[in-house]
Amino acid sequence: MNMIIGLGVVLVLGILFMIFRIGSLMEVAKDKKEDDSWNNINAILFMAFMIFGLAGFLWYSYKHFGSYEPPVASEHGEITDNLFWVTMYITVFAFVIIFIAMFWFTYTYRYDKNRKAAFFADNHYLEMTWTVIPAIVLALLIFKGLRTWNDITSPASKDAVVIEMIGQQFAWTARYPGVKDKELGHHNYKLIDAVNEFGLDLSDKNSFDDFKSLTLYLPKGKEVLLKIRAKDVIHSVFLPHFRVKMDAVPGMETHFKFTPTKSTEDMRAETGNPNFNYEMAFTVPCGK
């Protein structure tokens, strides 16, 4: 239904544009004198669009500011959220400046038969300004992001809780190490069959007490290392409240380390939702 409405709106706008264009061509064919009134009207409409568009954007952003992201429940999540909002503030600032400048110039320098536009081939100062400043800002953001990413994907501590996440169409399965050895056994994808669903190497004694769960259990306040792999195609593990997102790639193992800071009960109290449970989702279309 929405697609039909959208196509209808596009069709109506197209017809109106064609009518306006035909009218303009007829005026040219009749050799009518130039009329600047439409230039002024269009310039005023541009300014009106700028004012109402910018006001609507700022109002909507302020009104829904609290719903842009779920509450954060991990240590590194605070860092990634700060990076996100710094990037967002810089982007919005640049957007507002460019938005105002674009429509203001359209209004101020609309066609005037008594005014001739000045022409210059280039301006080195302007080119250096709008090249160097964005380059510096982007470099700082990228370096900070890489530093955070390297910390997230660096080796975990010896005391970290190690859990393996296996993705398949269409479920995540967690494999935990046994209580005695606290180590995951080796695996080999070539060993996967109807019985050995994880491809466990049963010649490794550490795999004897490994066990699986369709629910992911995480300890609060302790570092967790997720070892992630896929049984069939590419997947992506996503824990939005922990700000965890990592692809599961067939034939290789990826990993993600983080420290949860809030239990399920903590989040239920914070959100006021007694039925709250953390979500673990697939976030990419399963592909080759």
N, C-alpha and C positions, 0 to 999 in steps of 0.2 A: 504493500500500500504506500509506504513512504517513497519507494522508488518511482511509483506512478506519479505521485504528487511532485516529486523532484523533476521528473521528465516534463510534466505539464508546465511547471514554472519556467524551465529552460526554453520550452517551445514558445510560451507567451513572450518571454524576453526577446527571443530571436525574431518573432514577428514584429514586435515593437521597433526593434533595431532596423529591420528591413524597411518598415514604413518611414522611419525617420531618415534613413539613407536615401530612399527614393525621393522624399520631399526635398532633401538637400540637392540632389542631382537635378531635379526639376527647376529649382531656383537658379542653378548654374546655367541650365539650358535656356532659361528665359532671360538670362543676363541681368538679373536683379542686382541692385547696388548692395554693397556689403552692409551687413547689419551686425553691430557688435553686441547686441543685447543678449544673444545666446552665450557669448563668451562670458559676460558678467554673471548670467544666471548659473552657468556651469561652475564658475569659480566659487560662487556663493554656496552652491550645493556641495562642492568639495569641502569647503570649510565646515559646513553643517555636519557632513559625514565624519570629518575629523573629530569634531567636538563630541558628538553623540557616540561615535564608535569608541573613542578613547574613554569617555565616561562610563560606557557600558562595560568595557573591558576591565577597568579598575574596580567598578562596583561588583562585578561578578567574581573577580579574583578575591576581593576582600570578603564578600559574602560566603564564599565556599573555601576559604583559606584552610579551615580546620579539617576539611575532608580530602585534602590532596594526598595524604599518605596515612597508612595505619600507624598506630603507636609503635615505637621502636623498642626492641627487646634484646639487644645485644650490644656489646661494647663497641665493635667496629661500626655498628649501625649508626651510632651517634656521629662518627667521623664522616661516613658516606653521606648522611643527611646534611651535614654542614657543607660538604662539597657541593651537593646538589643545590642547596639554597644560595650559596655564593654564586654559582653559575647562573642560577635563575635570576638573581638580582641584577647581575651584570647584563644578562640578555634582555631583561625587561627595560632596564635603563637605556640601553642602546636602541631597543625597539621604539620606545617613547620618543626619543630624540629624532630618530629617522622618520617616524610617523608624522610628527609635527612639522619637521623641515620639509618633507615631501609635499604635504598638502599646503603649507604656507607658501612655498615657492610657486606652486601651481596657481594659487590665488593672487599672489603679489605680482607675478610676472606673466599674467594672462595677456592675451593678444591686445595690443594697442597700436593702431595705425600710425600714431604720432611718436612711437618709440621704436628704436632700432636695437636689436639685441647685440651685445658686445661679444666678440669672438676671440678666444685665445686657445692656442694649440695644446698647452699643458701648463701645469703649475707644480713645480717640484716640491714646494713646501707642503701643499695639500696632499700630494701623493705619498710623501714620506710620512706625514701625520697619520693618514688613515691606513697605512701599511704597518708602520712600526708599532703604534700603540696596540692595535688588536693582536699583533704577533706576540708582544710581550705578555699581554693578559692571557692569551691562549697557552703560551708556553708555561706560565706559572700554574695555570689550572691543570695542564697535562702532567707536569712534573709532580704536583701534589697527588693527582690521581694515580700515577704510576707508583709512587711511594706507598700509597694505601693498598694498591693491588698487590704489590710485591710482599707487603706484610701479611695480607690475607692468604696468599698462596705459598708463603715460605714454610719450611718444615715446622711441624708442631712440636710442642714440648714433650718430654718423656712421660709426663703425667696426664697428657691429653686422653680423653675418651675417644677411641677409634671406632667408627661405625661405617660400614660399607652400604652404599645405596645403589641398588641395581634397578635400572629402568627397563621396562618392556611395554609393549602395547597390550593393555593400557593400565599399568599399575606401577607403583614404586614398592620395592621390597627392601627391608633393612636386614643386614646380617650383623649380628653382634658376636664379639669374642666370648669364649667361655669364662666363667668366674675364676677358674683355677689358673689358667695360663695368661688370661687377659690379652691374648694375641689372636689375630685373625689368621686362619690357615691360608696357604697359597691356593691360587685358582688358575685355571687355564680354560679359555673359552672353547677349546677343542673338545673338552670333556663334558660340555653341556649336552644333556639328553633328557629323556622323559623322567628319569629318576634323579639324576644329578643336575638340578635346575640351575645351580650357580656355577657349575663347572669346577667344583672343589677338587683339589689334588689330595686324594685320600692317603697318599704316601706321606703326607705331612701331618704329624700328630696334632699340631695346633688346630687343625680343621675338625678334629673329632668332636669337640664340644661347642663348636660354633652353632648358633641358632638364629632363626629368622623371625621377623615380625612384620605385619602389614601396617603397624603403627610405629611412628618414630618417637622414641623417648629420649629427652635431653636433660642433663643435670644442670640445675641453676648454679651459676657462679663458677663453673668449671669449663676449661677449654675443651672443645669438641673438634675432632678432625673427621670430616666426611670424605670417604673415598668413594668416588662416583664412577660407575661404568654402565654400559648398556648391553643388553642381550641381543638386540635386533637392529634398531635404527637410532638416529640421533634423537635425544630427548633433552630436556632442560629442567633440572630440579630448582624449585622456587619456594623459598620460605619467606614470604613478604615481611613478616614482623621482625625477623632476624636479619633482614636485608641480605639474604643468601640467594644467589642465582648463579648456577654453573651448569654448563652443558655436559651431558653424558654422551660420550662418543664411542661407537663400536671399535674394538681393537686397541683402545688405549684407556688409561685411568687418569681422571682428573681429581682434584681435591680442593677442599675449601675448609679453612679453620675459622672458628668464631667462639665467643664466650657468651652464652645466654645470661641475661640479667634479670629476667622476670619469669616466674612460673605461670602455669595456667591459672592458678588461683589469683595470683597478682594481677593478671590481665583481666580476669573476670571482675575484680574489684575496681580496677582502673576504668574499664569500659562500661561498667554497670550492667553487664550482660552475663547472667548466671550460666548461660549455655555456651559461652565462648569456648572455642577450641582453636588451637593453632592450625593453620592450613598449610598443606604441602601440595603443590600443584605442578602440572605440566604447563610450560609456558611457550613452547614452540610447536608448530605442526610437525608431527613425527615424519621424518624424511629419510632419504637414502643415507 
